[in-house]
Amino acid sequence: MNQKTFNQVAAIIFLTVALLHLLRAYMGWAVVIGDWIVPMWLSWVGFVIAGGLACFALSLSQRR
């Protein structure tokens, strides 16, 4: 696998994670890990970070 393909796969994975965070925040799904209820603001942070990484990986895959 060359670098361009790796960056494209990474972008797709990060974009999927970002969209799942956005979907959780929009739909109001509760996530419970043990006794801890994951706060909704954490999905917004996850959306921004994963979305940024997806954009970064996509821009790297389009370089020559």
TORPABA-787576 format. One record per residue (C-alpha): y, z, x; residue in three letters. Coordinates in Angstrom, 3 decimals. Layout:
! residues N
<site><v>Y</v><w>Z</w><u>X</u><code>ALA</code></site>
...
//
This chain:
! residues 64
<site><v>0.000</v><w>0.000</w><u>0.000</u><code>MET</code></site>
<site><v>3.335</v><w>-0.993</w><u>1.460</u><code>ASN</code></site>
<site><v>6.585</v><w>0.964</w><u>1.211</u><code>GLN</code></site>
<site><v>8.019</v><w>-1.104</w><u>-1.649</u><code>LYS</code></site>
<site><v>4.958</v><w>-0.565</w><u>-3.832</u><code>THR</code></site>
<site><v>4.920</v><w>3.147</w><u>-3.024</u><code>PHE</code></site>
<site><v>8.577</v><w>3.501</w><u>-4.040</u><code>ASN</code></site>
<site><v>7.962</v><w>1.633</w><u>-7.291</u><code>GLN</code></site>
<site><v>5.004</v><w>3.859</w><u>-8.168</u><code>VAL</code></site>
<site><v>7.030</v><w>6.969</w><u>-7.305</u><code>ALA</code></site>
<site><v>9.901</v><w>5.714</w><u>-9.497</u><code>ALA</code></site>
<site><v>7.534</v><w>5.196</w><u>-12.440</u><code>ILE</code></site>
<site><v>6.043</v><w>8.672</w><u>-12.033</u><code>ILE</code></site>
<site><v>9.445</v><w>10.365</w><u>-11.774</u><code>PHE</code></site>
<site><v>10.760</v><w>8.367</w><u>-14.724</u><code>LEU</code></site>
<site><v>7.768</v><w>9.459</w><u>-16.811</u><code>THR</code></site>
<site><v>8.381</v><w>13.099</w><u>-15.910</u><code>VAL</code></site>
<site><v>12.096</v><w>12.745</w><u>-16.724</u><code>ALA</code></site>
<site><v>11.345</v><w>11.208</w><u>-20.107</u><code>LEU</code></site>
<site><v>8.857</v><w>13.956</w><u>-20.921</u><code>LEU</code></site>
<site><v>11.480</v><w>16.594</w><u>-20.087</u><code>HIS</code></site>
<site><v>13.986</v><w>14.790</w><u>-22.298</u><code>LEU</code></site>
<site><v>11.446</v><w>14.521</w><u>-25.108</u><code>LEU</code></site>
<site><v>10.665</v><w>18.237</w><u>-24.870</u><code>ARG</code></site>
<site><v>14.345</v><w>19.144</w><u>-25.005</u><code>ALA</code></site>
<site><v>15.020</v><w>16.781</w><u>-27.910</u><code>TYR</code></site>
<site><v>11.988</v><w>17.791</w><u>-29.985</u><code>MET</code></site>
<site><v>12.325</v><w>21.499</w><u>-29.182</u><code>GLY</code></site>
<site><v>8.742</v><w>21.932</w><u>-28.012</u><code>TRP</code></site>
<site><v>7.929</v><w>25.403</w><u>-26.752</u><code>ALA</code></site>
<site><v>6.122</v><w>25.814</w><u>-23.448</u><code>VAL</code></site>
<site><v>4.416</v><w>29.103</w><u>-22.714</u><code>VAL</code></site>
<site><v>2.889</v><w>29.943</w><u>-19.340</u><code>ILE</code></site>
<site><v>1.014</v><w>33.208</w><u>-19.632</u><code>GLY</code></site>
<site><v>3.493</v><w>35.628</w><u>-21.197</u><code>ASP</code></site>
<site><v>6.545</v><w>33.631</w><u>-20.066</u><code>TRP</code></site>
<site><v>8.318</v><w>31.286</w><u>-22.476</u><code>ILE</code></site>
<site><v>9.895</v><w>28.484</w><u>-20.445</u><code>VAL</code></site>
<site><v>13.597</v><w>28.224</w><u>-21.372</u><code>PRO</code></site>
<site><v>14.837</v><w>24.950</w><u>-22.808</u><code>MET</code></site>
<site><v>17.605</v><w>24.611</w><u>-20.194</u><code>TRP</code></site>
<site><v>14.900</v><w>24.228</w><u>-17.572</u><code>LEU</code></site>
<site><v>13.884</v><w>20.913</w><u>-19.151</u><code>SER</code></site>
<site><v>17.466</v><w>19.671</w><u>-18.881</u><code>TRP</code></site>
<site><v>17.464</v><w>20.561</w><u>-15.190</u><code>VAL</code></site>
<site><v>14.079</v><w>18.874</w><u>-14.786</u><code>GLY</code></site>
<site><v>15.366</v><w>15.783</w><u>-16.570</u><code>PHE</code></site>
<site><v>18.370</v><w>15.466</w><u>-14.258</u><code>VAL</code></site>
<site><v>16.362</v><w>16.052</w><u>-11.082</u><code>ILE</code></site>
<site><v>13.435</v><w>13.792</w><u>-12.011</u><code>ALA</code></site>
<site><v>15.819</v><w>11.113</w><u>-13.279</u><code>GLY</code></site>
<site><v>17.783</v><w>11.241</w><u>-10.043</u><code>GLY</code></site>
<site><v>14.627</v><w>10.939</w><u>-7.980</u><code>LEU</code></site>
<site><v>13.496</v><w>7.990</w><u>-10.113</u><code>ALA</code></site>
<site><v>16.817</v><w>6.217</w><u>-9.524</u><code>CYS</code></site>
<site><v>16.644</v><w>6.969</w><u>-5.813</u><code>PHE</code></site>
<site><v>13.071</v><w>5.657</w><u>-5.505</u><code>ALA</code></site>
<site><v>13.968</v><w>2.537</w><u>-7.484</u><code>LEU</code></site>
<site><v>16.965</v><w>1.839</w><u>-5.266</u><code>SER</code></site>
<site><v>14.777</v><w>2.253</w><u>-2.173</u><code>LEU</code></site>
<site><v>12.203</v><w>-0.177</w><u>-3.548</u><code>SER</code></site>
<site><v>14.880</v><w>-2.865</w><u>-4.024</u><code>GLN</code></site>
<site><v>16.110</v><w>-2.754</w><u>-0.429</u><code>ARG</code></site>
<site><v>15.092</v><w>-5.508</w><u>1.931</u><code>ARG</code></site>
//
